[in-house]
Amino acid sequence: MTILWRPDHAVAADGPQDAAARMLAERYSPVVRLQKDSADCANGEQFQPTDVEAVLGDQQVALRGPWRPPDLVKSQPTAGDLGRGFPGHFLDFPGDPLRPGCDYAEWSARINAAHPATVYAHVAADPGFPGQLSLEYWFFYVFNDYNNTHEGDWESIRLVFDAATPAAALATHPTAVGFSQHGGAERARWGDAKLELVDETHPVVYPAAGSHANKYGRRLYLGRGSEGLGCDDTTRPQPAIRPRVAYVPMARADYLKQYPWLAFEGRWGERQRSFFDGPTGPNMKTSWTAPIQDAESTWRDDSNTVPAGTVLGPSGTGAFCTAIGTGSVLLRQTLDRTWLLGLLLAALVVLIWFAASRTRWSDADPLPARKRRAWGQAIVAALRLFRLRPGLFAGFATAFAVLGLVTVLLARLQTARHDAPADLGAPTDNATGFWASLVALGVTILTMATYVALLAAVTATLDQLDRGVPATTDAALRRVVADRRPLTRAAGQYLLVITVLTIFVATIPVAIYYAVSRAFAIPAVVAEQCSGRTSLRRSRMLVKGRWWRTAVPLAIVVGLALAVGPAAGIAMLLGTDWPATLINVVSSILFALAMPVASAAVAYLYFDRVVALQSPGSGELPLVPRTYAREG
């Protein structure tokens, strides 16, 4: 449902300039599509463009001084109070911006219940650019729930006219539009395809969830530099609203009579360190007095978007979004407790040092495979095998990539349906949810099958090399096809049991225990010719009494393989200006190369347990006969 608000009424008779400017502000007033909210305050959008009068005079708002500690200057400050300027002061809203919870969302809902969504329109000329005019619409939100959480948030959109007066602007169209986005803005020419219009004059604005950065469409936007560090989401918009237009007169003396709070020189939110600080108001921005100059120096022509669909393995852009979000939460939680941040970093360094020092890295010959190895040697041996036989591993990487792309295409079907605009016949929430569940199941099964095939092929290769049989990619894949039934039985039971155990929180530890204790079932099928059921028992026997010493190496090996692509993607995103699509392609290539190496390391860990179980304490043994015949 579209919500319409009637325009603001003049509080005094307009002069000729303001009368035309008011008409201009109404003609081009924005249509806003906020993101869907979330019942738990964790996702979506909890805030709307707010009437400043809803905040001023509220019992839970205070004006505080610039001193430390900040002293209370006045509770329930009014617009008239802020008209005195108060440089260095700040407004204090109810809540803690570093640990917001639902406090700000609940307060915003209360004060906005009695006030319509509002946008402040102001027409201004620029002395440095005669013959041009700027029409700005300012949005005020009581809280920025982005990576840099802070009280108060001012955002704007700006239209530029090749006209010297508002009356002349009424006779033409804007030449350009700028949507504010964190520290900068994105430009669109009037008539550009990306600029969505309603009734030919009203630009459609998509404020990103939490950050309120104004975007031109439904996308996941990638922020680097002036675009904000992190990811802005506009993919789930609500029905459009047309905020009430509060017209701000052109002359300073006139607008201060009507809106004395526009003289406030302090911050519209609690003072905090760095980018958690509350923002200054529109009157303190360069665009207020030199709008065309500001547009020329700060506007850019486009924004980076996260490529639609998915890629092979964890994407660099997805990891970037997750890492920035997680890092910001950690920083917020420790910003006023630096001792805790130092303790966490020290613990991480000690943990890495301890794990690395508890293993051996030298004497890591890749052959024979059946040999006692520490987990560090297993990793080094896998890397050396990769170096000695690059063609073989390139074949594995290619086969893995081909299988993985099938998974990608299936996931893309879900993305394509989800990306369809809600107003143009997109599936209902129920239909989308059912389809998403079905696709997620298919993706999970194919992902598991791809990993099983790769681990089985690498194990088969090591087994053949141990036996002096020529090893090729084709031969290893033929071996996998020949063993498809026991591999399917072992992998199917493995996945089914873990899925059932993770349904309930209380049984998740049991699922983790099961996952580690049966992790060597696939190598056992290939190297020992076990049946699917016997291979699971065999893996449990190999891990028995050494669960922790198996779980940690497996977590490190698999974690490193999964992290290579995303880590490189994050580095490229921060250190280069490459497009996001190219970065994700590079991340996918690294992932495809890393997974065969990780599979080899897992196979080495398996062979280590086989040797240890048959002759505890020994070093290198002859080839082990296949004593575990398949059942059935």
Residue pairs with C-beta under 8 A, 6 or more apart in sequence:
1 239
2 239
2 240
2 241
2 242
3 117
3 239
3 240
3 241
3 242
4 241
4 242
5 116
5 117
5 241
5 242
5 243
5 244
6 244
7 26
7 29
7 244
7 245
7 247
8 244
8 245
8 246
8 247
10 22
10 247
11 258
12 257
12 258
14 22
14 249
16 167
17 165
17 166
17 167
17 250
18 166
18 247
18 249
18 250
18 254
20 165
20 166
20 167
20 169
20 170
21 123
21 135
21 166
21 247
21 249
21 250
22 247
23 166
23 170
24 123
24 135
24 166
24 169
24 170
25 121
25 123
25 135
25 137
25 245
25 247
26 245
27 170
27 201
28 135
28 159
28 174
28 201
28 202
28 203
29 119
29 121
29 137
29 202
29 242
29 243
29 245
30 119
30 137
30 157
30 202
30 203
30 204
30 205
30 242
30 243
31 198
31 202
31 203
31 204
31 205
31 240
31 241
31 242
32 49
32 117
32 119
32 139
32 204
32 205
32 207
32 240
32 241
32 242
32 243
33 204
33 205
33 206
33 207
33 234
33 237
33 238
33 239
33 240
33 241
34 45
34 48
34 207
34 237
34 238
34 241
35 44
35 45
35 207
35 208
35 209
35 233
35 234
35 235
35 236
35 237
35 238
36 44
36 45
36 236
36 237
36 238
37 44
37 45
37 46
37 238
38 44
38 46
40 102
41 100
41 101
41 102
41 105
43 209
44 209
44 236
45 207
45 209
45 210
45 238
46 102
46 104
46 105
46 108
46 109
46 143
46 145
46 210
47 104
47 105
47 108
47 141
47 142
47 143
47 145
47 153
47 212
48 108
48 112
48 117
48 141
48 241
49 117
49 118
49 119
49 139
49 140
49 141
49 243
50 108
50 111
50 112
50 115
50 117
50 118
50 140
50 141
50 142
51 112
51 115
51 116
51 117
51 118
51 244
51 246
52 79
52 118
52 120
52 140
52 259
52 261
53 79
53 115
54 111
54 112
54 114
54 115
55 61
55 91
55 93
55 111
55 140
55 142
56 77
56 78
56 79
56 81
56 82
56 261
57 76
57 77
57 78
58 76
58 111
59 75
59 76
60 93
60 94
60 107
61 75
61 76
61 77
61 91
61 92
61 93
61 94
62 72
62 73
62 74
62 75
62 76
62 77
62 91
62 92
63 72
63 73
63 74
63 75
63 77
63 81
63 82
63 86
63 89
63 90
63 91
63 92
63 266
64 70
64 71
64 72
64 73
64 89
64 90
64 91
64 92
64 271
65 71
65 72
65 73
65 88
65 89
66 87
66 88
66 89
66 90
66 271
70 90
70 92
70 271
73 86
73 89
74 81
77 91
79 259
79 260
79 261
80 260
82 260
82 261
82 263
82 264
82 266
83 256
83 260
83 261
83 263
83 264
84 263
85 263
85 264
85 265
86 264
86 265
86 266
87 265
87 266
88 265
88 266
89 266
89 267
90 266
90 267
90 268
90 269
90 270
90 271
90 278
91 151
91 152
91 266
91 267
91 268
91 269
91 270
91 278
92 151
92 269
92 270
93 104
93 107
93 142
93 143
93 151
93 152
93 269
93 270
94 103
94 104
94 107
95 101
95 103
95 104
95 107
95 143
95 151
96 103
97 143
97 149
97 150
97 151
97 269
97 270
97 272
97 276
98 149
98 272
98 276
98 332
98 333
98 335
98 336
99 332
99 333
100 143
100 145
100 149
104 142
104 143
104 145
104 151
105 143
105 145
107 142
108 141
108 142
108 143
111 142
116 243
116 244
117 241
117 243
117 244
118 140
118 243
118 244
118 246
119 137
119 138
119 139
119 243
119 244
119 245
119 246
120 137
120 138
120 139
120 140
120 246
120 248
120 259
120 282
121 135
121 136
121 137
121 138
121 245
121 246
121 247
121 248
122 135
122 136
122 138
122 247
122 248
122 250
122 255
122 282
122 288
123 133
123 134
123 135
123 136
123 166
123 169
123 250
124 133
124 134
124 136
124 250
124 288
124 289
124 291
125 132
125 133
125 134
125 164
126 132
126 134
126 290
126 291
126 292
126 293
127 290
128 290
128 292
128 293
129 292
129 293
130 164
131 162
131 163
131 164
132 160
132 161
132 162
132 163
132 164
132 292
133 160
133 161
133 163
133 164
133 165
133 166
133 168
133 169
134 158
134 159
134 160
134 161
134 287
134 291
134 292
134 295
135 158
135 159
135 160
135 161
135 169
135 174
136 156
136 157
136 158
136 159
136 282
136 287
136 288
136 291
137 156
137 157
137 158
137 245
138 154
138 155
138 156
138 282
139 154
139 155
139 156
139 207
139 212
139 214
139 243
140 152
140 153
140 154
140 268
141 152
141 153
141 155
141 212
142 151
142 152
142 153
143 149
143 150
143 151
143 152
143 153
144 150
144 151
144 152
144 153
144 210
144 211
144 212
145 209
145 210
145 211
146 208
146 210
146 211
146 228
146 230
146 232
147 211
147 228
147 229
147 230
147 324
147 325
147 328
148 274
148 275
148 276
148 328
149 276
149 328
149 332
150 269
150 270
150 272
150 275
150 276
150 277
150 278
150 279
151 268
151 269
151 270
151 278
152 267
152 268
152 269
152 278
152 279
153 212
153 269
153 279
154 268
154 279
154 280
154 281
154 282
154 285
155 180
155 207
155 212
155 213
155 214
156 180
156 214
156 282
156 287
157 177
157 178
157 179
157 180
157 203
157 205
157 214
158 177
158 178
158 180
158 185
158 287
158 291
158 295
159 174
159 176
159 177
159 203
160 174
160 175
160 176
160 177
160 178
160 291
160 292
160 295
161 168
161 169
161 172
161 173
161 174
161 175
162 172
162 175
163 169
163 171
163 172
166 250
173 190
174 190
175 189
175 190
176 187
176 188
176 189
176 190
176 295
176 299
177 187
177 188
177 189
177 190
177 195
177 203
178 185
178 186
178 187
178 188
178 295
178 299
179 185
179 186
179 188
179 205
179 213
179 214
179 215
179 216
180 213
180 214
181 213
181 214
181 215
181 223
181 226
181 227
181 228
181 232
181 303
182 211
182 213
182 223
182 226
182 227
182 228
183 225
183 226
183 227
183 228
184 225
184 226
184 227
184 298
184 299
184 300
185 295
185 298
185 299
185 300
186 215
186 216
186 299
186 300
186 301
186 302
186 303
187 295
187 299
187 300
187 301
188 194
188 195
188 216
189 195
194 216
194 217
195 203
195 216
196 203
196 204
196 216
196 217
197 203
197 204
198 204
198 240
202 242
204 240
205 214
205 215
206 214
206 215
206 216
206 217
206 218
206 234
206 237
207 213
207 214
207 215
207 234
208 214
208 215
208 221
208 232
208 233
208 234
209 232
209 233
209 234
209 236
211 228
211 230
211 232
213 221
213 227
213 228
213 232
215 221
215 232
215 234
215 303
217 234
218 234
218 235
218 236
218 237
218 419
218 421
219 234
219 235
219 305
219 306
220 231
220 232
220 233
220 234
220 235
220 305
220 306
220 321
221 227
221 231
221 232
221 233
221 234
221 303
221 304
221 305
221 306
222 231
222 303
222 304
222 305
222 306
222 317
222 320
222 321
222 573
222 580
223 229
223 230
223 231
223 232
223 304
224 304
224 573
224 574
226 298
226 300
227 303
227 304
229 324
230 321
230 324
230 325
230 328
231 306
231 317
231 320
231 321
231 324
231 325
235 418
235 419
237 422
246 259
248 255
248 258
248 259
248 262
249 255
249 258
255 262
256 262
256 263
261 281
262 281
262 282
262 283
263 283
264 281
264 283
265 280
265 283
265 284
266 280
267 277
267 278
267 279
267 280
268 278
268 279
268 280
268 281
269 277
269 278
269 279
270 278
271 277
271 278
272 278
272 335
273 335
276 332
276 335
282 288
285 294
286 293
286 294
287 294
287 295
304 579
304 580
305 580
306 315
306 317
306 318
306 321
306 580
307 315
307 317
307 580
307 581
307 584
308 415
308 419
309 408
309 411
309 412
309 415
309 416
310 408
310 411
310 412
310 415
311 408
311 584
311 585
311 587
311 588
312 401
312 404
312 405
312 407
312 408
312 588
312 591
312 592
313 404
313 562
313 565
313 587
313 588
313 591
313 592
313 595
314 562
314 565
314 566
314 587
314 591
315 565
315 566
315 569
315 584
315 587
315 588
316 565
316 566
316 568
316 569
316 570
316 572
316 573
316 580
316 583
316 584
316 586
316 587
317 569
317 573
317 580
317 583
317 584
318 566
319 565
319 566
319 567
319 569
319 570
319 587
320 566
320 569
320 570
320 573
323 566
323 570
330 341
330 344
331 341
333 340
334 340
334 341
334 344
335 341
355 552
355 556
356 376
359 374
359 375
359 376
359 377
359 553
360 374
360 376
360 377
361 376
361 377
361 380
362 377
362 380
363 377
364 373
364 376
364 377
364 378
364 379
364 380
364 381
364 384
365 371
365 381
365 384
366 381
366 382
366 384
366 385
366 388
367 385
367 465
367 466
368 465
368 466
368 620
368 623
369 462
369 463
369 465
369 466
369 603
369 604
369 607
370 466
370 607
370 610
370 611
370 620
370 621
370 623
370 624
371 607
371 608
371 611
371 619
371 620
371 621
372 608
372 611
372 612
372 618
372 619
372 620
373 381
373 604
373 605
373 607
373 608
375 552
375 553
375 556
375 557
375 601
375 605
377 604
378 553
378 557
378 601
378 604
378 605
378 608
379 556
379 557
379 560
379 601
381 600
381 601
381 604
382 597
382 598
382 600
382 601
382 604
383 597
385 393
385 600
386 393
386 596
386 597
386 600
389 471
392 461
392 471
392 472
392 473
393 593
393 596
393 597
395 472
395 473
396 454
396 457
396 458
396 473
396 476
396 596
396 599
397 592
397 593
397 595
397 596
398 592
399 453
399 454
399 457
399 473
399 477
400 450
400 453
400 454
400 592
400 595
400 596
401 588
401 592
403 446
403 449
403 450
403 453
403 454
404 447
404 450
404 592
406 446
407 443
407 446
407 447
407 450
410 439
410 442
410 443
410 446
411 439
411 443
413 439
414 435
414 436
414 439
414 440
417 426
417 427
417 432
417 435
418 426
418 432
418 436
420 426
420 427
426 432
427 435
444 495
445 495
448 491
448 495
449 491
451 595
451 599
452 487
452 491
452 522
453 477
453 480
453 487
454 595
454 596
454 599
455 522
455 523
455 599
455 602
455 603
456 479
456 480
456 483
456 487
456 522
456 523
456 525
456 526
457 473
457 476
457 477
457 479
457 480
457 599
458 476
458 596
458 599
458 600
458 603
459 522
459 523
459 526
459 527
459 599
459 603
459 606
460 475
460 476
460 479
460 480
460 526
460 527
461 471
461 475
461 476
462 527
462 600
462 603
462 604
462 607
463 526
463 527
464 470
464 471
464 475
464 476
464 479
465 471
466 623
467 623
469 475
479 526
480 487
480 526
483 525
483 526
485 532
486 525
486 530
486 531
486 532
486 535
486 630
487 522
487 525
487 526
487 532
488 532
489 531
489 532
489 533
490 521
490 522
490 525
490 532
490 533
490 535
490 536
491 521
491 522
491 532
492 532
493 532
493 533
493 536
494 515
494 518
494 521
494 536
497 511
497 514
498 511
498 514
498 515
501 507
501 508
501 510
501 511
501 514
502 508
502 511
512 551
513 547
516 543
516 547
516 550
516 551
516 554
517 539
517 540
517 543
517 544
517 547
517 550
518 536
518 539
518 540
519 539
519 543
519 550
519 554
519 602
520 538
520 539
520 542
520 543
520 602
520 605
520 606
520 609
521 532
521 535
521 536
521 538
521 539
522 535
523 602
523 603
523 606
523 607
524 530
524 534
524 535
524 538
524 539
524 542
524 606
524 628
525 531
525 532
525 535
527 606
527 607
527 610
527 626
528 535
528 538
528 624
528 626
528 627
528 628
529 626
529 628
529 629
529 630
530 538
530 628
530 629
530 630
531 630
531 631
531 632
533 631
534 628
534 630
534 631
535 628
538 628
541 613
542 606
542 609
542 610
542 613
543 550
543 609
546 609
550 605
550 609
553 605
554 602
554 605
557 598
557 601
557 602
557 605
558 598
558 602
560 594
560 598
561 591
561 594
561 595
561 597
561 598
562 591
562 594
564 590
564 591
564 594
565 586
565 587
565 588
565 589
565 590
565 591
565 594
566 587
568 586
568 587
568 590
569 583
569 584
569 586
569 587
572 578
572 583
572 586
573 580
573 583
576 583
610 624
611 618
611 620
611 621
611 624
614 621
614 624
615 621
